[in-house]
């Protein structure tokens, strides 16, 4: 994968997963069911992303960058993440160091020292916004109040800016096979 594509994938994934970075005290709370598609804008162009949750701690992110597709499966109950390289039929397996901590609520936002941006309509959704400081930048997130799903985010890391805009969402149960490594994939040594 070319360096700009790898950087794009890292920033897009970070933008969506940056809300899930510390341990959760008590029982597990996982994202609601959803299957969402996003338009992703970066300085190198526009691409698409699909983010899927089964509501049971399994998340799948698919990022299309030109002819390349990168898939990440987060298995929070199994404490494992899988990165699939479809063209090569290879998989990288890594442990998840920290538990999923839940949706970005006012309580969690305060814990993360996020700035409350208030409420406004974003892309036709009534949203609550938060600004989070990152080690090398800042990230702004607008979350649909009812659905609890990310509608818009803007992440700036150094001079690189990534924006995610929700294009469609389905709140039905996704197929279970989306959250398992397909047969025939070989482990890639790290």
LINVEN-V342076 format. One line per field, one symbol per residue. burial: # if it has 9 or more other ideal C-beta (glycine too) atoms within 8 Angstrom, else .. A space follows every 50 residues. Layout:
BEGIN
burial->???
END
This chain:
BEGIN
burial->....#####.#########....#...#.###########.#....#### ####..#########..#########...######....###...#...# #.##...##....#.##....#..#.######.#..#########.#### #######..#######..#....#...##.....#.....
END
